[in-house]
Structure formats: structure tokens, C-alpha cells
Amino acid sequence: MASVITISIFSLIIFFVYSQYRALQRNITAARASGFKYVVSPVFFQSIPWILLQEALLPILKKVPAERTESWLPLSLFYRIWHFGYEPFEKAGTDTIMIVSPSGNALWTCNPELIIQTCTRYKDFIKPIDMLAMLNIYGPTITASEGEENRVYRKVAAPSFNETTHRTVWTESLDQADMMLEFWEQNGGKVDQLNHDSNRFALHVLSKVFFNREMKWLGQEKIPEGHELTYNAAISSVFKYNDTLFMTPKPILNNSPMESHKKAKQSFLEFQKYMVEMRDETASRLRSSKPSDGGSLLENFVMAGTPDLQNDNLIISPAAVLGNMFIFILAGHETSANTMALAITLLACNPTFQKTLQSDIDSIVGSRPPSEWSYLTDYPKLQNGCVGALMNETLRLYSVLPFIPKTNPAPQTLTLENQTHHLAKDTLILINASAAHRNRKYWPQPPKDKTVPGDASPYPLSSFHPERWLSPANGYSTPAADHFDPIPGSYIPFAEGFRSCMGSRFARVEFCAGIARVFQEYSVELAGGKSDEDFRKAREMLSSGMGFEMGLKMKEAVPLRFVKRVK
């Protein structure tokens, strides 16, 4: 009996090895036919077991001679793509590399020409739904959908992103910035966890604009009857346990004795209750009076997903209402919050540009109170000035997503430098935004021997140069050699083409209003002091201390102090 089991196990191993070998040979053949440079890897970027185990295996892989791993490992580490920047492409001598494995082929590119093709040919190159389906924890979403389903979701959401909405974003961002400043003043200007406060700021703005939910800073938020967590706490907890919620099958999550699983389940159910309440309250109100203009995001999704409120041309499932409420909250506040926190911390590390930015803000809004600021006249000036330049440079250095995944359900061709490349169907295409924003062919980069102390790959502090975005056409005395206008495809903070981010203007308005209000009244500095060592530690946190959790963020915040300006 034992020998039969042994033979069976041995046979299965032989069959597995042989099938993997055959799959690898097929994928190598497809890679050769593409005409792109390729390297062979033992792992596939999209493999869930590899994603879950790679951090544990990395210490072992680092002991393997570098020449055996450096061609494939940097572009196989899901959570570390940003850290390698342009370096893997520089070493390979090409901006496009095919990583071949038994489980599939992954085409990595930071080439602007290919980026534009894959982003604009949205019917040929689609989102890998299987990879993104983990986001559908509350129901179908615009992010993890394609084809007609995605078109309907976009049609439902699009009317919400209008100038009326953006004016509300402007006024609410100014109001929330004032409340945030008052909150900081109560703590003597010391802010240990800026990312917590920027998250709160962005969540409050989004909640007001999209869900008409008023959020305050001061005073204890009470837990409503029927809930175990506050609204803020429920959202924060869902994001804290997002990996657990995305990766753990529901039967396991519902019955697991593990404390992390119990808390993840609680946060999931609590936030679901809040969304159901908002949905039902909105549906009840809409039955009495439908919006006269474009409607809010919540109103539009509720109308499309509620049978007695639906328009025949816009019908979605009730589950899709909750799914899209969640995804817009996730995308709409987490990414904005991270960008604001990083931008402010960069200003603390770059006091010279901070002073330039404050002078520019003074020239635009002067000493006027926020109630007198104008969205129509002040916002464009801020966006075209130092505040907009700060946002552009922050998004260049810290792209919202280090990579953008695509795939092709049918064989496709790509054209690069007048040469046609053939892609086999179901190739995983990964647009490397971190590398594209550092591609030396298009972006001036400092020599490695000129990096500032504490900075580490991909050297964001050493290449921080927001002045590049200031145009003489807008009245700035930026030397012509410094002003930079990136070619299409080389700068993709909000993606490109038909599927580009719907909320890009929302994000810009929110950022400009919030940053301008803070730095009209305050300066920011490192709380620890102004010594070389203090700056070195802060730069470490902004480079080697970055992590990837649904977006780039600092693993540990840099303690800051906000000081009232003396004018």
C-alpha cells in the first residue's frame, strides 16, 4: 500500500514538473514571437501564493547570487515595484521587458509610446478582471468591470463630476482645512501622524460632496444605535484590514477564531451597515424629490440600482450600489490623503521651496479669509502656480499606483519605433508608472553620487524639483531650461485615455484648496529639529520607508510641527 502511495505521489510530481516545463516552453515561444526582450522567471507576478509568500521568501532569495535573480526579481515583487524605479529597465537596456514564467507572460513597460497605445486602445487592452475582482467585497465595482457593465457604471458616475461638484469640493476643502488647523492648534502644532489627519481631511471632504454627510473634527464622534463602530472608525478599520478582506474566503473569515479575522469581519459588517443606511435614506428622499441637476454620486447610483427609481437606460444591480460606494470612498480619499501627506512632508524637507510656495500663495489670495476665496479665479492660479507644481511633482515621485495592469483577451499588435510586435492573447501587461516617471530619456535625474543623505532608491528627495512645472507662460520666471513639458505617456498620475481617473479634477481642487489654506497661515518643519541627522531620518522615511497598501504611503509618519507664520 505504501509503495502504491509513493508511486502515485512520485507520478504526480513528474506530471507537474513536465506540465510546468511544457508551459514554460510555450510561453518562451510566445515571448520570442513578440520581438521584445525577455527573461525567464520561476514565478508569475499575478500568482496569489507568490504575492502572499514573497516577503517571507525574500531573505532567502537575497542569498542567491545576484546574477541569477537581478533580471527578474525586481519586477516580480508586488509590494516593492516603486522602490526599484527605472533601475530594472536601465540594467536591461530597454524600456520594455517580457518576464516569462510557466504560469504566464508579463510584459513590463515604461515606454511612453506603448503606454499611450495600451491605454487608448481600451477595447484591445482591458483591465485584468480576475486580478481586480478581490475589490468586489461589497458588490460589483467600476474598477473591476469591463465592457458594457463598465460603460454603464461610468455613465452613472460621470454626471456627478461637474463644476457644481467641484465648487463644493473647493468650499468643503477650505472648511475642513480650517477645522484641521484648529485641531492642530489644540495640540500645540505638533502632528505625529500626518497621514491620519490627511485621511480624515480627505474622507470628510468626500463624505460631504458625494454623500452629503457632515463631518467635524472637534468633539467625540458618538457610536449610533445599532452600530459597534463610528463611521470614521468603520472606514479606517476596513482599510486597515483590506488585505485580510480581499484575500480571505468568506467562509473562513466568518468562522475563524483569529482576532485579526474577527476585527476584519466586524469592520466589514459595520461599514456595510453605514452604506445600507445611506443608500436607503437616499432612496426614500429621491422617491419624494429627484435632483434637478446632475445629482450627487450617491443619488445617481441609488437611482440606477433601485427598481422603482431606475431609468430604463441606466440599470445596475442593488449590490453594485454598495460595491461602487465602497470603491469611490476607497479611491477618492485614500489616494488624495496619501498625496497630501507626502507633499507636506516633502515641504518640511525642502524649506527653500516651501518659502517660494508661500510667497506664491500670498500673491494669489493675500490675507483674504477663505470665505472670500474664489473657485473660478483663485483655483486656476493656484493650480498653475507653486501649489499645482507641488502636486504634480509629488505625483511624479509617488505615483498613486506603482503599476497599472492590463491584458489582451485576443492576440494584438503593438508598434514601437516603426516595428510591429505581436502579443499572444492573455498576456499580462504592466505599465510601470514609477519607472515611467523616472525614465532618464524623458526626465532629468541627478547622478547617483549627487543624492542627498538618507535618500534611497528610487531617490525621490534627490530628484524633487517642483519648479520644473512652473511655466513662464503663467508669469513665472523659471529658466527655460528648467521648465519641463512631459511627452504623452511619460507622466501618468491619473492613467491615460478613456479609462483615466474620473476624479482627477476633484483631487486637484481638493489639494489646491487644502494646501493653500494651510500654508497661507502656517509653515511646517520637522518636529525633531533641523539637524542634518533629523533631515536624514526624514528622507529615509520618504524613500526606503515607503510601503504599498492600496497605494503608496509611508510605513511610519515623519513627526512634524506646524508653526504660525510671521508676516
Secondary structure, DSSP 8 states (H G I E B T S, - for coil): -HHHHHHHHHHHHHHHHHHHHHHHHHHHHHHHHHTSEEEE-SS-TT-HHHHHHHHHHHHHHTTS-GGGTTTTSTTT-TTTHHHHTTHHHHHHTSSEEEEEETTEEEEEE--HHHHHHHHH-TTTSB--HHHHGGG-SSS--STT--HHHHHHHHHHHGGGSSHHHHHHHHHHHHHHHHHHHHHHHHTTTEES-HHHHHHHHHHHHHHHHHH-----SSS-----TT-SS-HHHHHHHHHHTHHHHHHS-HHHHHH---HHHHHHHHHHHHHHHHHHHHHHHHHHHHHH---SSS--HHHHHHHHHSGGG-BTTB---HHHHHHHHHHHHIIIIIHHHHHHHHHHHHHHH-HHHHHHHHHHHHHHHTT--GGG--TTTHHHHHHHSHHHHHHHHHHHHS-SSSEEEEE-SS-EEEEETTEEEEE-TT-EEEEEHHHHTT-TTTS----GGG--TT--TT-TTTT--GGGG--GGGT----TTT-----TTS--TT--GGGS-TTHHHHHHHHHHHHHHHHHHEEEEETT-SSHHHHHHHHHHTTTTEEESSSEEESS---EEEEE---
